Structures are given as C-alpha cells and as structure tokens.
Amino acid sequence: MRERSTKRGFASRPGDVECWIKASDTPPRRMDDAAAFTARLTIDVTPTLRGRVKVAAFQRGVTVADMLRELLAREFPHSHTGELS
C-alpha cells in the first residue's frame, strides 16, 4: 500500500487551521506604479552579475524586480524631454 505524500498539493489547505485563517488577514500587495505594468523588459546578463543583483536585492529586503524598477525610475525620471508616454 502506498503512503500518502506529505507534500502539499497546489490547492491544498495548510495543516494548521489557525495559520490558514490568519493568512486571509494579510494585506494585499501595494497598489502603485507596479500595478500598471504594460511591458516586460528582458536583458542578458552574466550569471555572476545576476548573482550579485540577487544578493543585493536580498540584503535590501526587496525583490529583484522592485529593486530594478526603482533603479530604472531613478535613472530615467519622467521629467526627461522626448518621453514617449
């Protein structure tokens, strides 16, 4: 007879009911410029640079995407002339 897997399925509930109930109290992701994404930017970087970026984001307590969005917004502010949108 097969033993039941302890691995949680995609839509399974957690074993601890209290954690499951409290999870619904977590606030939704912040709604700001990040909610208005209309394009995806793909760049090629070396594995070493990718690692350094991931470590820097982790040390700052943010996601790589959020950190890079802030960097790009700082480098290319809205005040530039010739802006397309």
Summary of the structure (lengths in Angstrom):
residues: 85
radius of gyration: 20.0
end to end distance: 62.7
largest distance: 70.5
contacts: 102
relative contact order: 0.07
helix: 44%
strand: 0%
